[in-house]
């Protein structure tokens, strides 16, 4: 049985970072992955250009049952630290918007950088390696498709259940449960919403319409684009809101967030006072796409309603609906479309400084498998780098 100081299950972002840091400390490290190549989710992220961090990443950008848990790792390994590694490897990058950093060329640049640093640190890769059993009679013993291994420190960096087409499995949760750790129920997140039957009939013909919108869910608001699809709502604002959504919760849409309270109503009344005789859908079409304007008027006003004949109270009610349109999704689109998995290993089980299990020394959980989930826009990669780095200092 081959012994390593550290065995890391999962060669994604968090696992690679942990291997780099542990190897730099002189630890003998093995990185196991059931895939044929490392960093599968890195390759497909950011449209193939990898949104590898966010300049503004901080604890407020993460969801967890313990919102303070991520503070330690994020404060000790910051976006600027990872950016320096990217610069050291002369990888060109740019800020797209809202602090989001992308590779100029390809996500492959990030994977190659991490693999290079792992190799430099002496980490060994075991790919196409399927974990069959984990035991701990003394040292950890791992039965794999490539033989039996043992180690003093075992790091679980298996990710969540999102995007099964690149190999996502529930292995990390199974290992946690095997050793008696609590799991916060996983669910798809950063995922589009699926309409309920009523809303599918109302909005199904808007497929392809995109609009800047403020989406509010569970008291948290995001203002970016929303895209109507054949099944529901997608686009950045909807994906962000899904991180805070639970079944049965309403979602509120403000289709005209550039207008403050009462400002939209004043805009319509001013048009009316000027003698505009057009149908309301035509007037609204000055602010929204024609298809969306027609649909919103159809849902709330008599057919062919003209602005000139619309009572002021009705104008006020209509504007209120435009800026606080409420619907209740049937579900999110599911793990096949979700960017990440919300939930995971309960942070109460882990040290926030080292990511080590409090009740079982030598066992660590890092990255997406932990109940720490970031917003869309590079935040989840930063958690991978920070949590992997933190564990790498002590394994």
Residue, then its C-alpha position, 0 to 999 in steps of 0.5 A: x500500500x503506497x503511503x502519502x503525507x496528503x491525499x486530495x480527492x478531486x483535482x479541481x480548483x480547490x484541490x489543485x491549490x491545496x496540492x500546491x501549498x502542501x507540496x511547497x511545504x515539502x509534503x508528499x502529495x497525491x491528487x486523485x481524480x476520476x476524470x481523464x483531465x484535471x480542472x474540468x469545471x475550470x475549462x468550461x467556466x466563463x464561456x471558456x475564458x474562466x472568470x477566475x476571481x472577483x476584485x471585490x470578493x468578501x464575506x458578503x458575497x457568500x451564502x452559508x448557514x454560518x456567514x462568518x465561516x468564510x472570513x478567515x480563509x478569504x482574509x488570508x488568501x485574497x483575490x490579489x494573491x491569486x492575481x499575482x500568480x496569474x501575472x507571474x505566469x504572464x497570463x493576460x486577463x481583463x476586467x469584464x464588469x463588476x470586478x469580474x476577471x477573465x482570461x484574455x485567451x482561454x481557461x486552459x491558461x489557468x489550468x496549465x498554471x495550476x498544474x505547472x505549480x503542482x508539478x513544481x511542488x512535487x505533487x503526483x496526479x492519479x487520473x482516471x482513479x475511482x475511489x471505491x472505499x475510504x477507511x480509517x483504522x489508523x491512517x486513512x486508507x483509500x481503496x481505488x481503481x488504481x490500487x490501495x493508498x494511505x495517508x496521514x491527511x485526507x482532503x476532500x475537494x470533490x465539488x458539488x452536484x452541479x454540471x454532472x456532464x463534467x463528472x460531478x458526483x456525491x462522493x464528498x457528501x458520502x465520505x462526510x456522512x460515513x464519518x458522521x458529519x452533518x450535511x446542509x441539504x444540497x440544492x442547485x444554485x446560480x441557476x435559472x428559474x422554471x415557470x409554474x404552469x400559469x406563468x409558462x402560459x403567460x410568458x412562454x412566447x417571450x423566449x429570447x427577450x432580454x431586459x435589464x431588471x432588478x430581481x429580488x428574492x428573500x430580501x436580496x436584490x440583483x440588477x442585471x439582465x434577465x432572459x426569458x427562455x422557453x421554460x422560465x427565466x435565466x440571465x445573470x440577475x435570475x441566476x444570482x437570485x436563485x442562490x437565495x431562493x427556496x421552493x415556494x418563495x416568490x420572486x419580484x421583478x422590477x422591469x424598469x429599475x432606472x426609475x425611482x419610486x413614483x418616477x415611472x408614474x410621473x413619466x406616464x402622467x407627463x405623457x398623458x398631460x402632453x396629450x399623447x393618444x397612443x396605446x399604452x403598449x406603444x408608450x411603454x415600448x419607448x422603455x422596453x422591447x415591443x414584445x415585452x411591453x405588449x405582454x405586460x400591458x396584455x396582462x394588466x390592462x384592457x385590450x387596446x388601452x389608450x394612455x389618454x383614457x386611462x385614469x390616474x389611479x390605473x396608471x399608478x397601479x400599472x406602474x406599481x406592477x411593472x416595478x414589483x411584478x411577482x411570480x412564484x417559480x415551480x423550481x430552478x432548472x436543476x443540476x444540469x444547468x446550475x453553476x454551483x451547488x448550494x449547501x454541503x458539509x456543515x461549517x459547524x463541523x469544520x475549523x474556519x482557519x484550517x478546514x479540518x474536521x473538528x471531530x476527526x483530525x486529519x480529514x479536511x473538506x474544501x471548496x464547493x463541497x462545503x456549505x459556502x456558496x458564492x455569487x455569480x462572477x468569480x466568487x466561487x473560484x475565489x473560495x476554491x483558491x482561499x479554502x484550498x490555500x488555507x488547508x494547504x498550510x496545515x495538512 
